[in-house]
Amino acid sequence: MVADMGEPFISDYGRQDRRLRVVYDNTTESDLLLRSLQRALNKDKDSRRITNPDFGPLFADAEAADDLPTGYIYVLRSKSNHPFIAENRSIIHKIGVTGGDVKRRIANAKKDSTYLLADVEIIATFKLANINRKKLEALLHKFFGSARLELELQDRFGAPVKPKEWFLVPLEVIEDVVEKIQKGTLDQFRYDPETASLTRS
């Protein structure tokens, strides 16, 4: 359990980090770094986070009375048994933007090649307000273009399909990108697929 989070600071690598007070189930404690915990979670294929995935409205600290709700950025993880997907499940994510209910959108995922013909789980959602959804989705897909999942599957009729919205990107990097979009600083960074991290342009 993460019992407390210290003040953020910039590490020697120029990335934001912070000290955590982590309590383990054997009652021991640690002052683990946030990014160390993130790396440990991503390496352990059986790891899970119990958290609230709703990060509030994007581009605003609070919803105003005249805000127009425009949907969500959503991050999905596939439950496919495909060997490559199963081996890399923790870093393969579908990133999309929708104006509707995410749960309703994925209800028939296993019948849709867009979702790799398998059930999916919602990993995170980011609420949007006053945002052009199509432009935002295009921005996210272009930013992560170098990490697009190149995988050909056969649909229910045996026809080859190549889903376009899946990327080899750790969840915490997606969260960093959303934060930088919110701050208007994304143009200062690029995604490095070799290190699976953001680097300054």
N, C-alpha and C positions, 0 to 999 in steps of 0.2 A: 504494500500500500504506500502510495506517495502521500505522506502526512503533511508535508510542507514544502514550499518552493521558495528559494532565496531570490534575491534581486538579480535581474539579468546582467550579463557582462559580455564583453567581446573576447573570445579566446585568442590564442596565438595564431590561429589559422584565419582570423578575421570573421568568424561566425559567432552568432549569439548563442550563449549557453547560460546555465545557472545551476547552482547547487541544490540538491534535493535532500529532504529527510525521508529516507525509505525505511519502512518497517517490514521485516520478513515474518513469515508464519512461524518461525522458531523463536520469535521475540527479539532477535538481534536487529540492530539498526546500522545504517550506512549513510554517508554524505555524498552519495553518487552524483556524478554530473548527468544532466538531462540527456545529452547526446550519447553518453555511454549506455544509459538505460534504453534509449531508442535503438542503438545498434544491437544490444542484447536481445531485445524483443524481435527484431527483424531476423536474427540468426536462428532463433528457436522457432521451428515450424509449428510447434504446438502452443506458442504463446498467445495470450488473449488480453485485450484491454477492456476493462469495465469502466465506461465513461459516458458522458453525454456528448453525442456526435453533432449536436446543433451548436454552431459557433456564432449564432446571431447574424443580423443583417450585414451583408458586405458593403463597405464604403460608408458606414455610419456607425457611431457608437450606440445609438438607440433609434428605434423606429419613430419617425415623425408622423403626425396625423395625416399629412398629405403625401406620404410615401406610397408609391405604386408597387405592390408585391409582384415580382417578376420571376419567381421560381427558386431553383436551387442548383448549385454545383453539387454533383454527387460523385462519390468514389465507390466503385464496386470491386469485389474480389470473386473470382470464379471458383466454383466447386467441381469443375471438370476433372475427369480422371485421365485426360490426355497426359502422357508421360512428361512432356516438357512443362506443361502448366502445373502439374502436381509437384514437380521438382522445384519450381520457382514461384510457387503460389504466393509467398509473402511479399514479392515485389512486382507481381503482375496485377495492374489495376486498370479498370475502365474509368475514364474521366469524361464526364458529360455534363450538360446543362439542360434542365427541363423546366417547363412552366407548370407542370402538373405534379401529382403525387408520385414520389419515387417508388414506393412499394407497389402501387398499381401498375407503374410502368414496367416493372420486372416480374410481374405475376406469371407470365408464360415464357420466362427466359429460356428454359430448356428446349423450346420449340423454335427459337429465334437465333439465327447465325450471328446476329449482332452481339449476342451474349455468349458466344462460343458454344451454343447448343447445350447449355448446362445451367443448372440453378446458380444463382449468385447471392452474395450477402452484401448488405450495405455497410461500408466501412466508415464513411463520413459524409455529412451533408453540410453545405454552407448556404445559408439563406441569402437571397438576393433581393435588392430593392432598387428600382429606377435604373436598371441595367439592360442593355441590349444583349439578349441571351445568345443569339447567333454569333455576334462579334466576339463575345467573351469565350464561347466554346472554341471558335476558330483560333483565338489567341492562345488558349491553353494547348490545343492540339499542335499548333505551329511551334510553340516553345518546347514541347517534349517530342517533336518530330524525330529527332535523332535516336530516340529510345522506343520508337513504335514497334510493337510486337509483330514480327513477320511470320505469320503462321497461316497455312492454308488448311481449311477443313472442308468436309463434304456436308452439304445440307441434307435435309430429309429426303430429297429427290436424287441425291448422288452428285449434284452439281458442286464444283469447287467454289469456295467463298473465302475471302480474305477480310476479316473484320478490321476496321480502321481505327477504332477508338480505344484500343488496349495498349498499354505502355509498360515498359520495364522500369518502374520508378518507385522507390520506397515511399510509404505514406508520409513520413515526416517531411520529405522534400516537397510533396504536393501541398502540405500545410504551409511550408515556407513560401511557396509560390503564391498561394492565395493571400498570405500576409503581405507579400511584396506588391501584389496587385492593389491591395487595399491602401498601401502607403504610396503607391505610384512610383515605385522604384524598380519594377521588374526589368525595365530596359537596361539596367546596370548589371544584369546577371545573365548567365546562360547555363543550361544543364549539361553536365559532363557525364555521358553514359559510362565512361571507363571507371570513374570514381563514385558514380551514383550520388552526385552532390552538385550543388550550385557553385559556380565560380564567377568572379567578377569579369565582365566583358572587357 
